Amino acid sequence: MNRLWTELKVLLLITLSLNALHANGETVIHEEKSLYRNIEVKETETRRCLVFAVKRGDRNQTCINLSRPERVVFPYVRMTFAGLLLNPEPASILIVGLGGGTIPTVLSEILPKTTIHVVEIDEAVVRVAKKYFAFEETDRMKVFVQDARVYIKRALLRKQHYDLVILDAFTGDYIPEHLMTQEFLEEVRGLLLDDGVLVANTFSTSKLYGHESATYSIVFGEFFNFKMPITGNRVIVTQVGADSVLPETKLLQDRANRLSGPFTRYAVNIDDFPRYMRRVKDWDTNVRPLTDQFSPANLLRGD
């Protein structure tokens, strides 16, 4: 009898799960366990999403609108294009983190003469991006399957440089801790040409917010603290150079107005960005920066 009840409970749970799936109109069209994470591709009638399954719930990394795949779905992805307001015509771009490939795809179309390198640690993510999200490498856009820190160290040895670096490496829970430290950001700074631009996607609410902000401030000085009311992400945007000063809002707006036309088909209202790009320090400036010895793991344990 106990076994019968157990089997009935299992059947009930399966039925409830199937009903919930049907109610959401969502199906899993691909799943696999890579070396780094559990990966799923989920689809509804209107949307397809790359999902990293993590301890505190699934995280959508990329979604596409199936009827209008060129449109950028997530606000934070749109916000990463704010780097072009500091340098509208970068000749070379490095992107850390591929996801479904939305950012490099849009940039390659907006900037057809620009060389784009993407570093992605997980080969499975690259396969999924190509198969399910129409990501394609080209002569000017290449993916390197490697840990970003290793890639950047080797790029420095090769004396390789970029006009724009975009940091968008999320595991699902948060950014890998070795890609958040002062030492890492100093290596990234070393890759940037004079007047080079850094864009980093982070969260606007996090236990690490102050420490993260302090770390970027130490390495890069003043930066735009870019937040919009439609998302919980914040994007850090800054520029390096001996005489580099962050552009004033009027210049940002002039550039945004010129770029608004090309970005229209992607549903990116870039002309709305400048008023949200602020220089205010809204964190405790006395907190310690993150280092290879003082890491996010230390902070989350309360050490």
C-alpha positions as CSV (number, residue, x, y, z in Angstrom):
1,M,0.0,0.0,0.0
2,N,2.8,2.4,0.9
3,R,4.5,1.7,-2.4
4,L,1.2,2.4,-4.2
5,W,0.8,5.7,-2.5
6,T,4.4,6.6,-3.4
7,E,3.7,5.8,-7.0
8,L,0.5,7.8,-7.0
9,K,2.3,10.8,-5.5
10,V,5.0,10.6,-8.2
11,L,2.3,10.5,-10.9
12,L,0.6,13.4,-9.4
13,L,3.8,15.5,-9.3
14,I,4.5,14.6,-12.9
15,T,0.9,15.6,-13.9
16,L,1.2,18.9,-12.0
17,S,4.5,19.7,-13.7
18,L,3.1,18.9,-17.1
19,N,0.1,21.1,-16.4
20,A,2.3,24.0,-15.3
21,L,4.4,23.5,-18.4
22,H,1.3,23.6,-20.6
23,A,0.0,26.6,-18.7
24,N,3.1,28.6,-19.3
25,G,3.2,27.4,-22.9
26,E,6.9,26.6,-22.4
27,T,8.8,23.6,-23.6
28,V,12.4,22.5,-23.2
29,I,13.8,22.0,-26.7
30,H,17.4,21.3,-25.6
31,E,19.2,20.4,-22.4
32,E,22.7,19.3,-21.5
33,K,25.2,19.4,-18.6
34,S,28.4,21.0,-19.6
35,L,31.7,21.1,-17.6
36,Y,30.5,24.3,-16.0
37,R,26.7,24.4,-15.7
38,N,23.3,22.9,-16.6
39,I,22.2,24.4,-19.9
40,E,18.6,24.5,-21.2
41,V,16.9,26.1,-24.2
42,K,13.3,26.8,-23.5
43,E,10.7,28.0,-26.0
44,T,7.2,29.5,-26.0
45,E,5.1,30.5,-29.0
46,T,6.8,33.8,-29.1
47,R,10.2,33.5,-27.4
48,R,13.3,31.2,-27.1
49,C,15.6,31.5,-24.2
50,L,19.0,30.2,-23.2
51,V,18.8,29.2,-19.5
52,F,21.6,28.4,-17.0
53,A,20.1,26.3,-14.2
54,V,21.7,27.3,-10.9
55,K,21.1,26.7,-7.2
56,R,18.8,29.7,-6.6
57,G,16.6,29.2,-9.7
58,D,17.0,29.3,-13.4
59,R,18.6,32.4,-15.1
60,N,17.8,33.5,-18.6
61,Q,21.0,34.4,-20.3
62,T,19.6,35.2,-23.7
63,C,16.2,35.4,-25.2
64,I,15.1,36.0,-28.8
65,N,11.7,37.1,-30.1
66,L,10.9,34.3,-32.6
67,S,8.9,36.6,-34.9
68,R,11.4,39.5,-34.7
69,P,14.8,37.8,-33.9
70,E,16.8,41.0,-34.6
71,R,15.1,42.8,-31.6
72,V,17.1,42.9,-28.4
73,V,14.9,41.5,-25.6
74,F,16.7,42.3,-22.4
75,P,17.2,45.9,-21.2
76,Y,20.7,45.2,-19.8
77,V,21.8,43.9,-23.2
78,R,20.7,47.1,-24.8
79,M,22.5,49.1,-22.1
80,T,25.9,47.5,-23.0
81,F,25.8,49.4,-26.3
82,A,26.3,52.6,-24.3
83,G,30.0,52.1,-24.8
84,L,29.6,53.4,-28.3
85,L,28.6,56.8,-26.9
86,L,32.2,57.2,-25.7
87,N,33.7,55.7,-28.9
88,P,31.2,55.4,-31.8
89,E,33.7,53.7,-34.2
90,P,35.9,51.2,-32.3
91,A,38.2,49.3,-34.7
92,S,38.5,46.3,-32.3
93,I,36.3,44.9,-29.6
94,L,36.7,42.2,-27.0
95,I,33.6,40.7,-25.4
96,V,33.9,38.4,-22.4
97,G,31.0,36.0,-22.3
98,L,29.0,34.9,-25.3
99,G,25.5,33.8,-24.0
100,G,23.4,33.4,-27.1
101,G,25.6,35.9,-29.0
102,T,23.2,38.9,-29.1
103,I,25.8,41.5,-28.3
104,P,28.5,40.5,-30.8
105,T,25.9,39.9,-33.5
106,V,24.4,43.3,-33.2
107,L,27.8,45.0,-33.0
108,S,29.0,43.1,-36.1
109,E,26.0,44.4,-38.1
110,I,26.2,48.0,-36.8
111,L,30.0,48.1,-37.3
112,P,30.8,45.8,-40.3
113,K,34.4,46.9,-40.5
114,T,35.2,46.2,-36.8
115,T,37.1,43.2,-35.6
116,I,35.3,41.4,-32.7
117,H,36.8,38.8,-30.5
118,V,34.6,36.9,-28.0
119,V,36.0,34.8,-25.1
120,E,33.7,32.1,-23.8
121,I,34.9,29.5,-21.3
122,D,32.1,26.9,-22.1
123,E,32.3,25.2,-25.5
124,A,28.7,24.0,-25.0
125,V,27.5,27.6,-24.8
126,V,29.1,28.3,-28.2
127,R,27.4,25.2,-29.8
128,V,24.0,26.2,-28.4
129,A,24.4,29.8,-29.5
130,K,25.1,28.7,-33.1
131,K,22.4,26.0,-33.2
132,Y,19.5,27.7,-31.5
133,F,20.2,31.5,-31.6
134,A,21.6,31.9,-35.1
135,F,25.0,33.1,-33.9
136,E,27.7,32.8,-36.7
137,E,31.4,33.4,-36.7
138,T,32.8,35.4,-39.6
139,D,36.2,36.6,-40.8
140,R,35.8,39.6,-38.5
141,M,34.1,37.9,-35.6
142,K,35.8,35.0,-33.8
143,V,35.1,33.1,-30.6
144,F,37.9,31.8,-28.4
145,V,37.0,29.0,-26.0
146,Q,39.1,29.9,-23.0
147,D,39.0,31.3,-19.5
148,A,38.9,35.1,-19.9
149,R,41.6,35.7,-17.4
150,V,44.0,33.3,-19.3
151,Y,43.1,34.8,-22.6
152,I,43.7,38.4,-21.4
153,K,47.1,37.5,-19.8
154,R,48.2,35.9,-23.1
155,A,46.8,38.8,-25.1
156,L,49.0,41.2,-23.0
157,L,52.0,39.1,-23.7
158,R,51.2,39.3,-27.4
159,K,50.9,43.1,-27.0
160,Q,47.4,42.9,-28.3
161,H,45.0,45.8,-27.7
162,Y,41.4,46.8,-28.2
163,D,39.3,50.0,-28.5
164,L,36.4,48.6,-26.5
165,V,36.1,45.8,-24.0
166,I,32.8,44.5,-22.8
167,L,32.6,42.3,-19.7
168,D,29.4,40.2,-19.6
169,A,30.5,37.0,-18.0
170,F,27.7,35.6,-15.8
171,T,27.7,32.0,-14.5
172,G,24.0,32.2,-13.7
173,D,24.4,33.2,-10.1
174,Y,26.9,36.0,-10.6
175,I,30.2,36.9,-12.2
176,P,33.1,34.5,-11.5
177,E,35.1,36.0,-8.7
178,H,38.4,35.9,-10.5
179,L,36.9,38.2,-13.1
180,M,36.0,40.9,-10.5
181,T,39.2,41.7,-8.8
182,Q,41.5,44.7,-8.9
183,E,44.3,42.5,-10.5
184,F,42.0,41.3,-13.2
185,L,40.7,44.8,-14.0
186,E,44.3,46.1,-14.2
187,E,45.0,43.4,-16.8
188,V,41.9,44.5,-18.7
189,R,43.0,48.1,-18.6
190,G,46.3,47.1,-20.0
191,L,44.5,45.8,-23.1
192,L,42.8,49.1,-23.9
193,L,44.3,51.5,-26.3
194,D,44.5,55.2,-25.5
195,D,40.9,56.5,-25.2
196,G,39.8,52.8,-25.0
197,V,36.4,52.1,-23.5
198,L,35.3,49.6,-20.9
199,V,31.8,48.4,-20.4
200,A,30.9,46.0,-17.5
201,N,27.5,44.5,-16.8
202,T,26.8,44.0,-13.1
203,F,23.8,44.2,-10.8
204,S,22.4,47.3,-9.1
205,T,21.5,45.4,-6.0
206,S,24.1,43.0,-4.6
207,K,26.1,42.4,-1.4
208,L,29.1,43.1,-3.5
209,Y,27.9,46.5,-4.9
210,G,30.1,48.7,-2.8
211,H,33.2,46.6,-3.1
212,E,32.7,46.1,-6.8
213,S,32.2,49.9,-7.3
214,A,35.3,50.6,-5.3
215,T,37.4,48.2,-7.3
216,Y,36.4,49.8,-10.7
217,S,37.0,53.2,-9.2
218,I,40.5,52.4,-8.1
219,V,41.5,50.9,-11.5
220,F,39.6,53.2,-13.9
221,G,38.9,56.3,-11.8
222,E,35.6,58.1,-12.6
223,F,33.0,56.0,-14.5
224,F,29.4,56.3,-15.6
225,N,27.1,54.5,-13.2
226,F,24.4,53.6,-15.8
227,K,21.1,52.4,-14.4
228,M,17.6,52.4,-15.8
229,P,14.3,51.9,-14.0
230,I,13.4,48.9,-16.3
231,T,16.1,46.6,-15.0
232,G,18.0,45.5,-11.9
233,N,21.3,45.5,-13.7
234,R,23.7,48.4,-13.8
235,V,26.3,48.9,-16.5
236,I,29.7,50.5,-15.7
237,V,31.0,52.6,-18.6
238,T,34.4,54.3,-18.5
239,Q,37.3,55.4,-20.7
240,V,41.1,55.3,-20.2
241,G,43.9,57.5,-21.4
242,A,46.4,59.9,-20.0
243,D,44.2,62.9,-20.8
244,S,40.9,61.0,-20.9
245,V,37.9,62.8,-19.4
246,L,34.4,61.3,-19.5
247,P,32.3,63.1,-22.1
248,E,29.7,65.6,-21.0
249,T,26.0,64.7,-21.4
250,K,25.5,67.0,-24.4
251,L,28.2,65.1,-26.4
252,L,26.8,61.8,-25.3
253,Q,23.4,62.9,-26.5
254,D,24.7,64.1,-29.8
255,R,26.3,60.8,-30.5
256,A,23.2,58.9,-29.2
257,N,21.0,60.8,-31.7
258,R,23.3,59.9,-34.6
259,L,23.3,56.2,-33.6
260,S,19.5,56.0,-32.9
261,G,18.7,55.3,-36.6
262,P,20.9,52.2,-37.0
263,F,19.8,50.9,-33.6
264,T,16.1,51.2,-34.4
265,R,15.7,47.8,-35.9
266,Y,17.1,46.2,-32.8
267,A,14.6,48.0,-30.5
268,V,17.5,49.8,-28.7
269,N,16.5,53.3,-27.8
270,I,20.1,54.5,-27.4
271,D,19.0,58.1,-27.6
272,D,17.4,57.6,-24.2
273,F,20.6,56.5,-22.5
274,P,22.6,59.7,-21.7
275,R,20.1,61.0,-19.1
276,Y,20.6,57.8,-17.1
277,M,24.4,57.8,-17.3
278,R,25.5,59.4,-14.1
279,R,28.8,59.9,-12.3
280,V,27.4,59.8,-8.8
281,K,29.1,57.6,-6.2
282,D,26.2,55.9,-4.5
283,W,28.3,53.4,-2.5
284,D,30.3,53.5,0.7
285,T,33.7,54.8,-0.5
286,N,35.4,53.4,2.5
287,V,34.9,49.7,1.6
288,R,37.7,47.5,0.5
289,P,38.2,46.8,-3.2
290,L,38.0,43.2,-4.4
291,T,41.4,41.5,-4.9
292,D,42.6,38.0,-5.6
293,Q,43.1,37.6,-1.8
294,F,39.8,39.4,-0.8
295,S,37.2,37.8,-3.0
296,P,33.5,37.7,-3.4
297,A,33.5,34.3,-1.8
298,N,35.1,35.8,1.3
299,L,32.4,38.5,1.5
300,L,29.5,36.2,1.0
301,R,30.7,34.0,3.9
302,G,31.0,37.1,6.0
303,D,34.8,36.8,6.4
